[in-house]
Amino acid sequence: MRFFPYDQPYENQREAMDRIYNALSRGQDVLFEGACGTGKTLSSLVPALEVAREEDKTVVITTDVHQQMRQFVAEARAITREEDIRAIVFKGKGSMCHIDVGYEECQALRDNTRALVDAERDREQLERRQRELLAESQSEGGDGSAADARSAVMDELESIEERLDDLEEQNVCEYYRNNLTGNTDDFFAWLFDDVRRPEEIYEYAEGQHLCGYELLKEGIEGVDLVVCNYHHLLDSTIREQFFRWLGRDPEDVIAVFDEAHNVEDAAREHATRTCSERTFESALDELEETDDPRAEDARNVLSAFHRALVETYEESFGFGDSAAQRGADNASGRGPRARERIGENWEDVPIANEDRKDDLTLEFLQRYSGRGIGDDLEAAMKLGQDLDEEYEEAYREGETATRTECQTLQAAGFVSAWMNEGSAEGLYPVVSVTRDAGTDEIYGRAEIYSCLPRQVTGRLFEEVHATVLMSATLQPFEVTENVLGLEEAVTMAYGLQFPEENRRTYAVETPPLFSSDRDDPAVQEAVADAIHDAVRMTPGNTLAFFPNYSEAGRYADRLERRLGGEGTVYTDEPGVAVEDLRQEFVADDDAVLCTSLWGTLAEGVSFDGDDARTVLVVGVPYPHLDDRAEAVQEAYDAAFEGTDTGWRYAVEIPTVRKTRQALGRVIRSPEDVGVRALLDRRYSRRAKSDLKRYSVNGTFPHEEREELIDIDPEKLKFSMLNFFGDHDAYDGEPPAP
């Protein structure tokens, strides 16, 4: 309890801390599901810090939600008021750099700057030594040895001066130079006087003309607690560097993941490799400018892959030169697509085949001719490495203003991975296309999509001392264990701790919103009636989540007509910043906000008190089931043999978790009063008997199913009227049902 910063823990919080402490002491992983009000952050952080203090470990707590990062800082600051700990909030270089350069440029600048400062220090030492030797040789009784030694020192000085002349012409970073030459004691005193946010560190360092990012790396060693983003742990290369900066081996780290239901997708993203058509074009231009004899072999293999990539996506438009391929595509229902419909978002072109290699590989093999793909790729890789070293040297020497990245190396590395790894278990080949907003040109990219996140997370969990994965939606635990590669994790779940009488959770038996029925006028009318009833009976704001933005817009229009100006309808749209809209909505007092469940408002955002009284989830919001999603299902089917395993693991369970996250946007404190309603018959208990495999009721945890009240759509308005009326929630006369 020495790390617990408040008077008393919440109900169940002490038990959770005890169980997590015991598990971490044994080096076990923990899956911790806790609803809002459970105090998950402190329940995990307090025992982790205690075990770390006892066993000389470092705690790393990580999230992918910006709002949670702020919450971690607040909790860490509260802890430092009670117990002396050193905590740092670490962010990537991209958001901390004062001169806005890329990773490769930063590395070159850092090396140049250090070499220059080291040479200046050597010159100072040599000048001091030559003065001492001069004085010694000129003193009474001095002998020739001092003069000889001084002569040798002067020769060294001359050599250093020449080196400094060269170094001073090179590119350096003045911010980092000040780190090396100035007194940074004040910075570190300020840094560890509190828990500083990255924005504060950037501002303070900018004022002192220092590089805050490099100072953070220098000061991070030996700290008790680090707050960071997912990529510091999920990216194996970054993780290795990160632990080195910490001065810790992996087994000396206790990792705490917040919003851990997102780890699956984040791990998949970090494992995926892409290479765009533009990279291949740049690589070929680069090879045209070099007279190295290996360039011909490199051009041979990279140009063949580039042409194959273009031909593959052109065939999907119906413009390819392979009639047989187009016929096969049409027979499988995959082609051709309208070129004019391609927008600025990447759109997949299906290329995988069940009975043969993917279309891009087949096209590449058909177009390639030479002494061998492997030999040509090896030549391209070695040439790329040499060119990259040349670019590095040119930047160091000040011959170029920016550090050029070798496109040949990137393209060759990707093609090598595509040929050697692309067909491995859990990997899925994809081609995508997009439209350049500036030129209106369409171009493509190849991608090796990783379907199995445990290929990333499994190794991480094996390396570190122990982990805590916490979220409001981690169940079913065995699925989380299988997907992420956890072995015998300790599991615990705590439901809402707030008074049950302050909330109602309904499964409203509106017609099931199957995608094939969404355009049915009768279905639309029934669903719109239920939404309208819920909005009218809510004494305040209503938050409504839909399967996608199109459905949100459809019902927002219907609702606006029905309300006739009695209340404001806000509609969230894709690609539009939502924060201003959210603030307008919460400032209102009789409004409804229609949005997609797959947008940014479904998790990590609180609607406290009067911000929203009712939350609706309309339909079972399954994600868009494209070929990529099918590949994930197939990978899960193969990895976890069982009936419908892929569908459950990849689609149904993540969808229900998303739904549960959306329901958690309201009822955020013991005083909150509100209604949570699921509008679709598939959520009801009765659906299990007649809708059978389409029912999702059984996918909810037992305690949440127990709270679900099945209700006919016509009775929803009366139930809500009674509930809110019993809580004196209406300001004046309640609406007439």
N, C-alpha and C positions, 0 to 999 in steps of 0.2 A: 504493500500500500504506500510505500514511500514515493512511488512515482505517480500515484493517483492524486490529481491536483484539486479535487473538490471534496466537500464534507463527507458525503455518503454515496456509494454506488447506487445505480438503479436496481430495481428488482431483477434478479437473475444475472446482473452484471458481475457480482462477486463470484458466483458459481462459474460463469464463463471464464473469468480471469484465472481461477484456480485450475480449471481443466486445461486451459491453454498453457499455463505455466508448467504443469506436469508433463504435457506432451512435448513442449519445447525442450524441457530438461532432458527428456529421453531422445531428443533429436528426431521427433516425429513431425510429419506434416499434419496440418489442421484444416478442415473444411468447416467454416463457421458461417451459418446463415442466420441473420438477425434482421427482423423488420425494423422500420423506423422507430426510434425511441429505445432500442436495445443498447445503444452506446457502443456500437461495434468497434469504432476506432480506438477508444481507450481500453476496451476489453481485450484487444489484441496488442496494443502498443505497450501497456503497462507491464504485463508479464514478459513480453519480449525484451523490454529494457532491463527487467530484473534478472532474467537468465543471462543476458549479455553482460551485465555487471558482474555476476557471479562467475561466469565462465570465460570472460575476456573475449566477447564477441562484439560485432557491430550490427545494429539494426538498420535495415534498408526498407522503408515503407514507400510504396509506389502506387500510382493511379494513372488512368488515362482521362480523367475528368477534371477540368480546370477548377471547378467549384470545390471539389474534394481536396485539391492541393491547398487551397486557402484554409479549409477546415483543418488539415494536418498542421499547418503553420500555427493556427490558433491553439490547437491542443498542445503542440510542442512548447509554445510560449508559456502556456499555463503550467506545464510540467517544470519548466526551468525556474518558475517562481517558487517551487517547492523543493526541488532537488537539483543539484548542480550537474547538468549534462551539457555536452557540446553538440549542437545540432546544426546541420547545414541543409539548405534547400538547393538542390543542384539541377541546373537546366542545361540543355544542349548549347554548343558553341554558337549555333546559328542565331539564337536569340540574345546572346551575350556579347557578340563581337562589336567593337566600337568603330571598326573601319569596314565592316560588312564584306568580308572575303570568305571564300569557300575553304573546305577542310584542307585540301592539298596546298593552297596558297598560304594558309595559316601555318601549316607545318614548315614550309620553306622559310617563311618570314621568321618564325621562332628560331629555327636553326641558324639562320643568318645573323639574327640579332644576338643570339648567345655567343656565336663565334666572334662577332665584333667586340662585344663587351669583354670576353675573355682575353682577346688580343690587347685591348686597352689596359686591362689590369696587368697583363704581362709587361707591357711597356712601362707602366708606373713602377713596377717592382724592379725592372732592369735599370730605369733611370735612378731610382733610389740607391741601387747597389753600385752603379758606376760613380755616383757622387761620394759614396762611402769609400770606395777604392781610390778615388782621386785624392780625397783628403788623407787617406792612409799613405799613399805614395809620396805626397808632398810634405808629410810630417817629418820632424827631425828623427833621424834614425830609420826612416822608411827604406825598404829594400825594393828590388826590382820585381819581386813576385806580385806585389799589389798592382804595379803598372801592367804586368803581363795579364793578370786576371781582368783588369779594367779593359784592356784591348779586346779580350775575348767577349766581354759583356757588350762592348760597343759594336762588335760584329753581330751579335744577337739582336741588339737594338736596331741596327740597320735592316736586318731581315724582317723584324716585326713591323718597322715603319713601312716597308714595301708591302707587307701583307695587309696592313691597315689601309694603305692607299687603295688596294683592290677591294677590301671589304666595305669601305665607305662608299664605293660606287654601286654596291649591291642594294637590293630592296631589303629594308628592315621595318620593323614595327616600333614606332616611338613609344606606344603605350607599354609594350612588353619591355622595351629598353628601360623605361622608368621603373618597372618592377625589379629589374636586375641591378639598377644603379642607385635607386633611392632607398629610403628607410620606410619599410612597410609595416612597422610595428603598430602604428596608429590604425591602419586598416584592420589588422587582425584583432586588435583590442576592441574596435567597433564591431567587427563581424561577430565575435563570440560574446558580446555584451547582451545580445538578444538573438532571437531566431529571425534572420533576415530573409525577406523575399527576394527572388532574382531581380525584380524591378528595382528594389532598393539598392542592391549590390551594384547593378549597372549604373544607377544614378550617382552613387557615392564614388565609384571608380572613375566615372567620366569626369566628375568634379576634380579629382586628384590627378587626372590624365594617366591612369593606371589601367592595366588589363585585368578586370575583375574575374574573368573566366580562368585565366592562368593562376591568379591568386587563390581562387577557390580550389583548383586542382592541387595547389601547394599546401593549402590549409586543411584539406579534407582528411589527411592521414591521421588516424587515431581518434576520430570523432566517435561519439556514442550513437548518433542517429543521423541518417541521411534521408531526406525526402526527395523523390525523383520521379521521372516519367517511366512508363513501361519499357521503352526501348533501351534504357540503361541495363536492363536485366534480360530482355528477350532477344536482343541482338548479340550473338555470341562474341563477335569482335569487339563491340563496345563494352560488353560485360567484362571481358578480360582486361581491357584498359582500365575500366572503372574500378575493379577490385585492386588493380595495381596502384592506382592513385589512393585508394583507401589504405593501402599497406596491409591488405588482408588476403589470405587464401580463401577460396570459396567456402571451405568448411568452417571458416570463422565468421560467416555472415548468416544472420537470421532475416529472411525476406518476408515482408507482409504485403500482400496484394489486395488493394481495395477494388470494389466493383469487379470482383474476380470472374463474374459471368462473362466479362468482355475479354478475358485472357485468351479464350479459344480463337476468336477472330483476330486478335492482335498478333498472336503467335503465327497464325497462318499468313498474315500480311508480312511479317518480318522474314518468313522463310521463302516468300515468293520472289522470283527473279524476272526482270523484264529488260527488253532492249528494243528501242524504237527504230523505225526506218530512218529517222534523221541521224541516229548514231552510225548506222551503216553507211549512209551517204557521206558523213564527215570522215569516217575511217577511210573510205575509198579516195576521197579528196586528199587526205593526209598521205596515203600511199603513193599518189601521183607525184607528190612533191619530194619524195625521197628516192635516191638512186641506189639504195641498198639492194643487192641482188635477191634478198629474201622477199622484197616487196611484190614480185611477180607471183610467187606462191600464195602470199597473203591475199592479194587481189583476187586470185583465182577462186579461193574458197569463200571469201566474204562477199564477192560480187554474186556468186551463185546463190548464196543464202538470201542476199538482198533481193535478187530477181525472183526467187521462189516466194519470198514473203509478199511482194507486190502482186505476183500472179495469183497467189492463194486468195487474197482478199478481193482482187478484181473478179475472180471466178464467182465469188458470192454475189456480185452485182449482175452476173450473167454476161460479163465481157471477157472472160478468160478464153484462152485458145485451146482448152481441153474439152472437147464435146463430150467425151466419155465421162469426165468428171462432173460436168454440168448435169448430164443425164442421171448420174448416181445421186447427186445432190437433190435433184427434183424428185427422184424416186423415194428418197428418205425424208422428204419434206423440209430440207434445209435451205434451199436456195430458190431463185435468186432474190436478193433484197433490193429495195429502192435506194439508189445512191443519194437521191435528193433528201431522204429522211435522216441521213447521218448528221448529227449535231456536234456540239463541242465536248460532250461526254463520251468516254470510251464505250464502244459497243462491240460485244464479242462476235466473232465469226467462228462458228463451230468447225473444228477440224479433226476431232478425235474419231477413230474408227474401232469397232469391236474386233474385227477380223484381220486387221493389218495396221501398219504404222499410220501415224497421223498424216493429213494431207500436206502439211508444210514439209515434213521430212521426205515424203514421197516426191514432192515437187523439187526439193533440193537435190535428192539423189539423182533424179532424172536430168537436172540441169548441170550438175557438177561433172567435170571431166578433168583428170589430172593424175598425178602420181599416187594420190591417196589423200583422203580427207584428213586422216590423222597427221600425216607428215606436213600437209599444208597448214593445218591449225597450229602445229608445234612451231613452224617457222613464223607464223603470224604472231604467236604469243611471245616468242623470243625477240622478234623485231619490235613488238609493242613495248616490251619491258625496256629495251635499249632506248627507244624513242622517249619513253616516259622519263628515264634518267636524264636524257638530254634536255627535256623541257624543265626538269627540276634544276639542273645546273644553270640553264639560261636565266631562269627566274632568280636564282640565288645571286648570280653575277650581275643582275640589274640589266640584262640585255632585253628583257621583256617586262612590260608593266604588270602583267598578270601571269599566273601560273597556269599554263596550258595543260589540260588533261588529255591523255592519249586515247583517242577514240578507237584506234586499232586494237589496243589492249582490251578495252571494254567489249568491243564487238567479238573479238576472237574468244575471249573468256566465256561470253554468253553462248556462242555456237558450240564450243567445247562442252559446256554443261548441258546444252540441249541434246547433243548427240550421245553423251555418256550417261546422263542422269535422267533425261526427260521421260523415259518409260519406266522408271523405278516405281515401286509401290507407293501409292499415296500422292504421286505427282501427276499433273494433268496439263497437257499442252493446249495453249490457247493463242489465237490471233485476234487482235482487236483493232478497230479503226476509229478515227476521230476526224473532226474538221478543224483546220486552223482558222481561228477567228479573224486573223489579220489578212491571210491570203485566200481564204475560202477553199484551200486545197485539202483533199483527204489524204491522210497518211496512216500507216499502220504500225503495230508493234507485235513482237512475239513475247510470250510469257510462259514461264514454268510455274504453274499454280500449285501451291502446296495444300493438299486436302487434309492431312493428318497433323494437327497441332502438336501432338505428343512428340513428334520428331524434333520439335524445338524445346518444349517445356520439360519433357522427360529427363533430358540431360541436365537441365538447370536444377530440377528438384533432387537429382542424384548428387550434384556437386555441393550445394549449400548445406549448412548445418541443419536447418529446418525452415519450414514455411508456414505462414497462415494465409489462407485464401478466404476473404470475407466478402459477403454480398447479401442483399436481401433476397436473392433468387439463385441459390446454388443447387437446390434439390431438383431431381433425384441425385443423391450423392454418388451412387455407383456409376452413373453416367459421367459425372464430372471427373471421377477418378480414372475411368477408362479413357476418356477423350484426352486428358492432360497427362496421362502416364504416371499417376500417383500410385504408390504402393502402400496399402494398409493405413490410410489416413485416419486420424481421429475426426469424427464428425459430430456436429452439434447444431441444433436449430432452435431458435426462440422466436415466437410469434409476436404480434403487436402487444405491447405492454399497456396500451392506453385503454380506458374504460370501454368495454364492448358495447354498452348501452348508448355510446356517443356515435355509433356508426351502424350503417346497414349495407350489406353487400348482396346485390340481387343478380340472379341469372334470369334475364328477361327472355321469355320464349317467343321472340320474334322469329320470322322465317330464317332458316340458315342462309347466310350470305355466301353460298357457293359462287365461284367466279362465273359459272354458267347462268346463274339466276340474278346477277346484279342488275341486268338491264330489264328485268321483268317489272312492269309498272305496278303490279299488285304487291310485289315484294318491296319495292321502293316506297309505296304508300304506307305499308305496315311499319316499316322501319322508321320512316319520317314521322309517323304519328307518335311512336314511342319516344323518339328524340325530343319532339316538340313538347310532349307531356313532361318529360324529365326537366327540360329547360324552364318551363312555366312554373313547375312546382319547387324549383330551387330558389331559396331566398338569398340570391347573390349570383356569383359567377359559376358557369359550367364549363368544364374542360372535356372536349370530345375527341377521341382518337379513332382513326379509320385505317383500313388496310393499306391505303396509299393516298397520295395527295389528290388524285383524280376523284376518288370517292369522297374525300373531305370537301372538295369544291362542289361536288354534285349536291350533297346534303346541306351544305352551307347555303346554296342558292334556294333550295326548297324551304329551309328554315327561315330565311330572310323574308320570303313571301308569306309564310304562315304567321310570323310574328308581327308583320305589318308595322314595323317601327317601334314596337314595344320591346326594347332591348337591342343591344348591338351584337352583330355577328362578325367576328374576326376570322379571317381565313389565312392560314399559313401556306406559303407557296415554296416549292423547291428552289434552291439557289438564291433565296433572299434571306438576308440576315434577320434572325427572328427576335433578337433581344429587344429592339424598339417595339415590336408588336407585343411581346410579352409584357413589357412595362405599361403599354396602353391598356392591355386587358386587365391587369391586376389593379390598375388605378380606377377601372370602371366598377360598377356595383350591380349591374344587371346585364351581363354579357355572356356570350358563348364563344369559345375559341375552338375552331375545327382544324385539326392537323393530322398528319400521318403518324402512325405508331412508330414508323421507322425514321422519323425525324429526330431533331435534337431535344425536343421537350419531354420525351417519354422517360428519361432517366437523368439523374444528376441535377434536376431542377426542382426546387420546392415551391409549392403553392400553399403557403401557410394561412391559417385562419380564414379571413374573408377573401383571400386571393382567389380561392375556388372552393365551393361548397360541395359540388358534385363532379365526379369524373365518370365518363362513359367510355367504354371500349366497344365499338360497333363492328360486329363480325369477328371471325377468327383471322387475325391479320397475318396469314402466311406470307413469307417473302416471295418475290418473283422467282419462280422455279425455272431457271434457265439450265443450259447444259453444264455450266460450272457447278450449280447446286446438285444436279444429277451426279456429277463426278464425285462430289463429297459424299453423297449417299452411298454410291457404289464402293467408295474407299472404306466407309464405315462398315458396310455389309461384309466386305472382305476381311477387315481387321477384327470385327467383333461378330462372329458368325451367329446368326439368329434371325427369327422372323421379323421383318420390317425394322430391323435395327437401324439401317441407314435413314429411313424416314423419321423414326423416333429421335435419333441422336442429332440429325442434321436439320430437321425441319420442325417437328411438332414440339419438342422440348424447348428449343430456343424461342419459338413463337410464344409459347405459354410463359416463358420467363419474361419476355418482352411485355406481355400483357400484364403480368404481375408487377413489373416495374412501373407501368403506366398507372395501375391502380394505386400505387404507393405515392403518387404525386400529391394526394390530399391526405388528411388525417396525419398531421405532422407533429402534434403535441397532445398532451392529455386533455386540453381544453377544447380542441377542435371537434366540431360536429359536422358530419358529412355523410354523403351517400356515394357508394361505388357500384356501378351497374355494368354488367356484361350483356350486350344486346345481340343475342344469337342463341338459338335453341340448342346448339351443340355444347353450350356451357352447362346445361341443366342436368340434374341427375336422371331425369326421365329419358334423356337422349341416349343413355347407355343401352336401353332396351330396344329402341326402334331405329336409332341412327348407327348404333354399334361402332364400327371402326372409325366413323366420322366424329364420334363424341370425343371431346377433350376434357371432360369433367375429371376423369381419372388421372390426368396428367398433373393436376394441382396437388400440392401437399395435403395430407389428411386434414390438418387443422384448418386450412383455408377452405377445403370442400365443406367442412362442417359449418362454416359461416355463410356459405352461399345459400340464398333463399330462392327457390324456384318460384317464378311469378308469371302470370299471364300478362301480356302487354297492356290489356285494358285496365288491369288493377294497379299498374305501377303508379299512376298519378295519385290514387287514393292512399297507397302505402307511404309514398313520399310526403303527402300532405299530413298524414297522421304523425309520421316520424318527426318532421321538422316542427309541426305544431306542438308536439309533446315537449320539445326543447325550446319553445318560445323563440324560434329563430326568425319568424316573420316580423317585419317592421310594419305594424298596422294589420289590417284585415288580410288573411291569407287568400291566395287566388282560388277562384271557384273551379272545382274539378270538372 
